[in-house]
């Protein structure tokens, strides 16, 4: 009842706040203004590590965090922090209530911090409602992590139940910048909202009705984006949406210049290094840092040199009302909060309408967007243009998906938008969201001004609490790098711009990393290309959900097939396969070994590859980097597989019991192939989905759904695993009565512990008859007959390399099992080998077998039986013959025609021809399938006698009359004798300082020390004593039946580490008996 009341009140509050803000949103391009205020108690952190950049960030405007081991780390897993801390800065000149001029600087830097005498921090503070305050993450070991974190797209446990400012349709779904669509979503996205209302340093009151709300009256929605694609794996994008919630206008025309920027302490050589060098590039809107002597001060992975790092402006605040084309794109005064405007239709009408826009320059427009002619403009190509889409790239065919961003091609699509915006023929932007390539989702609909200042003083020279000093160094035209080969800071900004009440401006930046300046500049160009396409970068397939089942000296992986329904925003449905990466290191450093031509680690080495059989194999034709031109190739090509066929499970038998193994199953796509439309993005190399594993202070805190952790061990000694009745036949299923196929189906059990007891499973098929009368399998279904659950219905048979239905495939996983199909088909060699007169037949009449259509062999098994009396008429003839033909399996009559060339006696003789007929789509017509031509033997002839049988044998594919079934038996525990406890052992014994299965120490924290008790029964008590009988530890083993191992972390019941020496263990298993043994711990 309490839960109901909570949800009711939450929904009521949601409706109230939405109603409160809807009128404001209508005036502000659909941007939601949250009526609540930020509070310090809502501060949270999370880690972005979906690619090679790994960094903590905070929802109070922080990227990196002071003294944290995951602060701006590159490459991921090395602990090489390049960023001490970075804070978002908004600064403006205002007049206080006392009539004096003040320069208010909003920031959240933790060192030399701006705070009141009573220690009130004048910082940004996060608003509630944008994360799950009651998060529960269940770790692989079953323990629960309740740490509340910033919401990220790849971890649904971080999401709130519903989102502020969103309709109820968004509850339980990701609040993506590009809507709910997973197709347009980055590989990881984070979101939070903060405000500056606690910055009460100066007597300035931005909101007249509430004197407690101070600062400048700014509310900022912040989003972080990561893509795993190798072209973007060294980048983190940050998008700021800054809304003026005050009553005052900012900007030079209002006497209140305003700037957006950042204050950062970078250290390319590591925390505490004093060899920073800084530079900037005004044309590229980028600032850069590197280590002067190319040396770092890290003790871990010292062979990995310090990286070059950059911060690049991709989008800066725009000026949409100065009658100037500030970004030289040929469009004057663009905005991102306008409505659809006026519609024009027709190629020439649109061209003339574009040229007629105030200040429009067609030559500059074509050059800026890379169009060779006016005919390449998307609106001209589609024949529809709305003037609110100022850069004319909204496409009604692909972009009219509604404000939720999800269209019919997207995974998870349910129905058209409730607000009627999907398929209405116009671009929409409202309270629920914004369609692609329009308004706030289209970066080019803003007249941007770029980087206007950069200053890199030595550490301690410019402190964030000194508002006046910050202000003076972010004025336009300030570009100074006075401190080199020192411990430097960054202070930079963009401005001034105009920001009136309840209006929004945006700026996007990207953190860049690379092994040298050339690589950094290449990454900068990549980030610009991604941004220029409004963040619509090529999208990898969806992440599969993987399960790992540890066994004795083996680990079995299995996963779902959701990735195969992915939709790439550039190339459509381009799924190609699965890769498995294996490592004994949680950061997969021992798998990240494939370098490009410049020596940079780029790709992971796959442990196994399963790809679609489609002739797309070998190395991809586009080298990584070549997307932006041949001169930017990195000399490395993605390996697409070798047409092995798709599988959904993998058994790893090259493992050692007791060791921890990390597995990632990633899906990947084809990338660009001839004939695809690349939407001016370039011919892209393949993309693969990301995987993530996060350790905090040495403890596992998060994993992505396509990553699994397994420790192989022997099963419990009383373990009797689940199985099926097909095991008696080697796992092969038996067809039911009426089944005619000669194909084979084998069941493989991947997870015996989840098999239900005495359940019947059935496999059925559908077929079709082609124009030549040949039956073809088109789909299969799998159902639990015991409870009616349908696992897969009418699944299409996968294609082979020639585009025909494959003869071998594997089903997706269901109830811990998969089915291996081996379909049958007629083959001339097989037909000739197994067809002929039965051994009981008297005749020695020769024969030859001929298919009527050699490219479409008709599958049918039949018997020609000689009879004493006339018994069957040929098709369309009145006279009965002295033989009959019937299906060998069903005994149904088979139609035929009969040609008698010598003897006209209605009997089978030499030179006679029997033609087998099968049904066609027209019931009145038959199709010729096979011919049997009879001839005399070389020796004397024995005529066919009544009872002689000619058997025609060929492969029969699965069809609609075929049903295969099997029954399951659940896992059970078998009775044990006390003598079987003698198998119990301790490994390693002795334990010497550390065991080989313990985690490597490049992860923060010591990690776990352990020994294992193996071959235990499913339930028992383990007591560990010193030699003098002192009880050190009691362990209760209540593991799953398939795991006969219990680990001990070498600590006492009081949590203290044990000393070196000899220890005695006592095993007590109820109903079985006891076992006593010893082991040693050696220094």
PyMOL commands that set and color helices and strands:
alter all, ss='L'
color gray80, all
select helices_A, chain A and resi 2-27+40-42+156-158+168-170+252-254+347-355+362-369+374-376+378-382+439-441+467-473+517-532+562-565+626-628+630-632+725-729+752-754+828-834+978-983
alter helices_A, ss='H'
color red, helices_A
select strands_A, chain A and resi 45-48+55-58+62-63+83-95+101-106+125-126+137-138+144-145+151-152+188-195+218-226+235-244+258-266+276-281+286-291+308-315+343-345+384-386+429-430+433-434+453-455+478-480+489-495+504-514+546-551+554-559+575-583+594-595+601-603+608-611+649-652+660-669+693-696+699-703+707-711+719-720+723-724+734-735+744-749+760-769+775-784+790-796+808-810+817-822+836-837+846-851+862-866+872-873+880-881+883-887+896-899+913-919+926-935+949-952+963-969+972-973+985-987+991-992+1011-1014+1019-1026+1031-1038+1046-1048+1061-1069+1073-1082
alter strands_A, ss='S'
color yellow, strands_A
deselect
rebuild
show_as cartoon
